[in-house]
Every structure is written in C-alpha cells, then in structure tokens.
Amino acid sequence: MTLTQLAYAVAVDTYRHFGRAAEHCHVSQPTLSMQLQKLEEELGVQLFDRSRKPILPTPIGERILAQARVILRECERLYELLNEDLEAVRGELKLGVIPTLSPYLLPLVTRPLQERYPELTVQVEELTTEQILEALATDRLDAGLIATEEGRPGLRRRALFREPFVAYLGADHPLLAETRLDPSRLRLEELWLLREGHCFRDQVLQVCSRREEASPAPQLRFESGNLETLRLLVDRLGGVTLLPFLATHYLPAEARERVRHFREPAPHRTIYLIYARAHLKRTLLDAYVAVLQESIRPLLPQPNAAIDALAPINS
C-alpha cells in the first residue's frame, strides 16, 4: 500500500462522495477509484459500502480509516519537526472560525500576519461550532476559533481572550438615557436574535436570563445568521440586538453613540483555540495566536485584553 492510497481513502471517508474526494485530491475520479480498489485488494477487505448514499465505511473500514488518519498525521509530522528545528514559520494553516467572530477578527489579524510571516498561508473557513468540531475530527482543519467550551475526545482547548457583549439600541430606545445597562432591563420580545445553531444566540438568551418561549410574540419575528443584518434591522425598526465588542470597532460614529456597555460584571464570551491533542503545526499555531493577541489587545477593554498572552501551545 502507499500513502497516496491511504490519502485517497481518507478523502472518500471525509467527503462521502468519490467525485468530491477526487476533486479534493486533484485527481480524476477513475484514478482515485482504481487506487482505492488496489488498496482494498492489498488489505483483503472492503473499506466502503458503495451501495449506500452517501457512501459509508464498512465496520472494518471505520477502524482501518481511523488508523490511516493516524499514519498520515505522523507522516506530516516529519515535515513539522524539520520546520521546528529550523524555527521556520512557513506552510499552510487551515483554520475554522465561527461567523460571529470572523468578520471582526480577520481584518485585524491578516495584514500583521502577512507582514511578519510571508511564508505562512492561512486558509480560513467560516463555520459553526459544530462544523468546526466535525472538521477537526476528520482532519479537514488544523484548528478552530470558537466561543464555547464544547469539545470532543481527542481535542484540546486554549483560552485566548475574553470579549464583552454590548447592547446596540434603536434611535428612540428609552435605554439610551442610561450610561451602563443592567441586563435585566432588556426585554426579550424586543431583541433581534441570530437563528438557532449559533452559539452567540444561546449566549444572548443567557444574558437576558429568560426562556425564549416565555416572551410575548412580536409583530415581526425575524432571525438571521448575520449580526450585521440584525444591526440594520435595529436601525430601521428599532429594538435591541447584542453585539460582540469587536464589532463596535467597525461602526460609524453615529451608530457608536447607540452602543451601551453593561454594568460590571459585564456579560462576555471567551474565545478559544481548539485543536487536536496530538496536533501538528504547533509552530504555525503559536505564531498565529501571538499575532492575534497582539492585534486585538489594544482594542479590548482592560483588564480583559488577553489570557495566557505569552503561553505556548503545548498542552
């Protein structure tokens, strides 16, 4: 068997489709299928049940594919060891970022990262927390940036920084008269929310300390997957939405006047780096985290600028 054959098999397991797996591996589908057949003949077992759609691994195939992932990771580790010995920050880092963080964080981090590490390529996907965890489990990502303590066996988590929540109010909202808000003053029925599946939605509901189903039904119930959409709805229709603090960095001056901070202890979220326990690309991750924290530290309220600012990713 060859490493290429193992890589093809893992790709089929990841995408559960021969065509998409071949596209990912940059080969034709007949080439991938032929190499996969040779691997099955070598092993004397069938790795996939081709009668199922999507394609699923057989019981013995699941065990072999899990070991194939280990083998491929260890082979990649050889190159990582070489880069670490040379103290080189180069290569590709595949990163998943949740949608309520990526539009505010990436513009702050990308240019400093490019300037400091021109040989480092960062491939970013905007994904939900659940999608990031799934992609890490199947080696489609090297790491993810999430805002919950969720995890899975084989993954580790490192806290990077705490980000406060702020309230964004409509132009005629009575709470504009207050300098600092008490979360209990917010009425759930006037809140514009992200749709289900976003951790930020759950965190907003926790801030309000009320159950969603207990609130009166509003005339218009609209749930978006985009915080900017919610902000524009507040501008046009009034009400309130909650934003992560970094989002306020991009607001025009008029809009910033309608941002209100919460009284201490202010509600916040913690941003975590999540990665595999036996992770690769430690040097690249350390470099990315260092630039990230340096870029956002001046923007965040003190003393919540960063956590473990100088700690290496070694746990």
C-alpha positions in Angstrom: 0.0 0.0 0.0 1.0 3.6 -0.4 0.5 6.8 1.5 -1.3 8.2 -1.6 -3.8 5.3 -1.4 -4.4 6.0 2.2 -4.9 9.7 1.5 -7.5 8.8 -1.2 -9.3 6.5 1.2 -9.4 9.2 3.9 -10.7 11.7 1.4 -13.6 9.4 0.4 -14.4 8.9 4.1 -14.3 12.7 4.7 -16.5 13.7 1.8 -18.6 10.5 1.5 -18.5 11.0 -2.3 -16.0 9.8 -4.9 -16.3 12.8 -7.1 -15.7 15.4 -4.3 -12.9 13.3 -2.9 -11.2 13.1 -6.3 -11.5 16.9 -6.7 -10.0 17.4 -3.2 -7.1 15.2 -4.1 -6.6 16.9 -7.5 -7.0 13.6 -9.5 -9.6 12.2 -11.8 -12.4 10.0 -10.2 -11.3 6.9 -12.2 -7.7 7.3 -10.8 -9.0 7.6 -7.3 -11.3 4.6 -7.7 -8.6 2.5 -9.1 -6.1 3.3 -6.3 -8.8 2.6 -3.7 -9.6 -0.7 -5.3 -5.9 -1.6 -5.2 -5.8 -0.7 -1.5 -8.8 -2.9 -0.8 -7.2 -5.8 -2.7 -4.0 -5.4 -0.7 -5.8 -5.4 2.6 -8.3 -8.1 1.6 -11.3 -6.1 2.9 -13.9 -3.7 1.5 -13.5 -0.3 3.1 -16.7 1.3 1.8 -20.3 0.1 1.3 -20.8 1.5 -2.2 -24.5 0.7 -2.2 -25.2 3.4 0.3 -25.7 7.0 -0.5 -23.9 8.9 0.8 -21.1 6.3 0.8 -20.4 4.8 4.2 -17.4 2.9 5.5 -17.9 -0.7 6.5 -17.3 -1.7 10.1 -13.8 -2.9 9.4 -13.3 0.1 7.1 -14.0 2.5 10.0 -11.2 1.0 12.0 -8.7 1.0 9.1 -9.6 4.5 8.1 -9.0 5.7 11.7 -5.6 4.2 11.6 -4.9 5.7 8.2 -5.6 9.1 9.6 -3.0 8.5 12.3 -0.4 7.3 9.8 -1.0 10.4 7.6 -0.8 12.8 10.5 2.5 11.2 11.7 4.0 11.5 8.2 3.1 15.1 8.1 4.7 15.5 11.5 8.1 14.7 9.9 8.0 17.9 8.0 6.8 19.8 11.0 9.8 18.6 13.0 12.1 19.9 10.3 10.4 23.3 10.4 10.5 23.4 14.2 14.2 22.6 14.1 14.8 25.4 11.7 12.5 27.7 13.7 10.7 28.3 10.4 7.1 29.7 10.2 6.0 28.5 6.8 3.4 26.3 5.3 -0.3 26.2 5.4 -2.6 26.5 8.4 -6.3 25.5 7.9 -8.4 27.4 10.4 -12.2 27.4 11.1 -13.7 30.5 12.6 -17.3 31.0 13.9 -19.4 33.5 11.9 -19.9 35.9 14.8 -16.1 36.3 15.1 -14.5 36.1 11.7 -15.7 39.4 10.1 -14.4 41.4 13.1 -11.2 39.5 13.9 -9.8 38.6 10.5 -9.3 42.1 9.2 -7.4 42.9 12.3 -5.1 39.9 12.1 -4.5 39.2 8.4 -2.2 42.1 7.5 0.1 41.9 10.5 0.4 38.1 10.0 1.3 38.5 6.3 3.9 41.2 7.1 5.5 39.1 9.9 5.3 35.7 8.3 5.2 36.0 4.5 5.8 32.2 4.1 2.7 31.3 6.1 -0.6 30.7 4.3 -3.7 30.7 6.4 -6.8 29.1 4.8 -9.9 30.2 6.7 -13.4 28.7 6.6 -16.3 30.4 8.3 -18.2 27.6 10.1 -20.5 27.0 13.0 -19.0 25.4 16.2 -20.4 22.0 15.3 -19.0 22.2 11.8 -15.6 23.1 13.2 -15.6 20.2 15.7 -16.6 17.8 12.9 -13.9 19.1 10.5 -11.2 18.8 13.3 -12.3 15.2 13.9 -11.8 14.4 10.2 -8.6 16.3 9.8 -10.0 18.9 7.4 -8.9 21.7 9.8 -5.8 22.2 11.8 -7.5 24.3 14.5 -10.6 26.4 15.1 -11.7 29.5 16.9 -14.9 29.0 18.9 -16.7 30.8 21.7 -18.0 27.8 23.8 -16.4 25.1 26.0 -17.7 22.4 23.7 -15.3 19.7 22.7 -14.8 16.1 21.6 -12.5 13.3 22.6 -9.0 13.9 21.2 -9.4 17.7 21.1 -7.9 20.3 23.4 -8.9 23.9 24.1 -6.9 27.0 24.9 -8.5 30.3 26.1 -7.3 33.3 24.0 -9.3 36.4 25.1 -12.5 37.5 26.8 -14.8 39.6 24.7 -17.6 41.6 26.4 -21.1 41.9 24.9 -22.6 45.3 24.2 -26.2 46.4 23.5 -27.0 48.1 20.2 -30.2 50.2 20.6 -32.7 51.7 18.3 -32.6 55.5 17.8 -35.6 56.1 20.1 -35.0 53.4 22.7 -35.5 54.6 26.3 -32.4 52.8 27.5 -30.3 55.3 25.6 -30.7 57.6 28.6 -28.6 55.2 30.6 -24.8 55.1 30.5 -24.4 51.5 31.7 -27.1 48.9 31.3 -28.4 46.2 33.7 -29.1 43.0 31.6 -32.4 42.6 33.4 -33.6 45.8 31.8 -33.6 44.1 28.3 -36.9 42.7 27.2 -36.6 39.5 25.2 -39.5 40.4 22.9 -37.6 43.4 21.5 -34.4 41.6 20.9 -33.3 40.7 17.3 -31.7 37.3 17.5 -29.5 35.0 15.4 -31.1 31.9 14.3 -30.7 28.6 16.1 -27.4 26.8 15.7 -25.3 29.9 16.6 -23.7 29.8 20.0 -24.0 33.6 20.2 -27.8 33.3 20.2 -27.7 31.0 23.2 -25.3 33.4 25.0 -27.6 36.3 24.3 -30.5 34.4 25.8 -28.5 33.6 28.9 -27.7 37.3 29.3 -31.4 38.0 29.3 -31.9 35.2 31.9 -35.2 34.3 30.3 -36.6 31.5 28.3 -37.4 32.4 24.7 -40.8 30.7 24.7 -41.9 32.8 27.8 -41.7 36.1 25.9 -44.7 37.8 24.2 -44.8 37.2 20.4 -43.5 40.3 18.5 -45.3 41.5 15.4 -42.3 40.6 13.2 -40.2 37.6 14.2 -37.0 37.5 12.1 -33.9 35.5 12.9 -30.7 35.9 10.8 -27.4 34.2 10.5 -25.7 37.6 10.3 -25.1 40.1 13.0 -24.9 43.0 10.6 -28.4 42.2 9.3 -29.7 42.4 12.9 -27.9 45.7 13.4 -29.5 47.2 10.3 -32.9 46.0 11.5 -32.4 47.9 14.7 -31.5 51.0 12.7 -34.7 50.7 10.7 -37.3 49.1 13.0 -35.9 49.8 16.5 -35.5 47.4 19.3 -32.2 45.9 20.5 -29.6 43.5 19.5 -26.4 42.4 21.3 -23.0 42.6 19.6 -19.6 41.2 20.4 -17.3 44.1 21.4 -15.0 43.8 18.4 -18.0 44.5 16.1 -18.1 48.1 17.5 -14.7 48.7 16.0 -16.3 48.9 12.6 -19.4 51.0 13.4 -19.8 54.6 12.0 -19.7 57.4 14.6 -23.5 57.8 14.7 -24.0 54.1 15.3 -21.4 54.0 18.1 -23.5 56.6 20.0 -26.2 53.9 20.3 -23.9 51.3 21.8 -24.3 50.8 25.6 -21.9 48.7 27.8 -23.2 46.6 30.6 -22.6 47.1 34.3 -19.9 45.0 35.9 -19.7 42.1 36.0 -20.4 42.6 32.3 -21.5 39.6 30.3 -18.9 38.3 28.0 -17.7 35.3 25.9 -14.4 33.6 25.9 -12.7 32.9 22.6 -10.9 29.5 22.5 -8.4 27.9 20.1 -9.4 24.3 19.7 -7.1 21.7 18.2 -6.2 18.0 18.2 -4.5 16.6 21.2 -1.6 15.2 19.1 -1.8 18.3 16.9 0.5 19.2 14.1 1.7 22.7 13.1 2.5 23.8 16.7 4.9 26.5 15.4 2.3 27.9 13.0 -0.4 27.9 15.6 1.9 29.7 18.1 2.7 32.3 15.5 -0.9 32.9 14.6 -2.0 33.2 18.3 0.8 35.6 19.1 -0.2 37.9 16.2 -3.9 37.6 17.1 -3.4 38.6 20.7 -1.1 41.5 19.8 -3.6 42.8 17.3 -6.6 42.8 19.5 -5.1 43.7 22.9 -5.2 47.5 22.3 -8.9 47.3 21.3 -10.3 45.3 24.1 -11.4 46.8 27.5 -8.8 46.3 30.2 -8.1 44.1 32.0 -9.7 41.6 29.7 -7.2 42.1 26.8 -5.9 38.6 26.7 -5.5 35.3 28.5 -2.2 33.5 28.7 -0.7 36.0 26.3 2.7 34.5 26.3 1.9 30.9 27.0 3.0 28.5 24.2 0.5 26.0 22.8 2.0 22.9 24.5 -1.0 21.4 26.3 
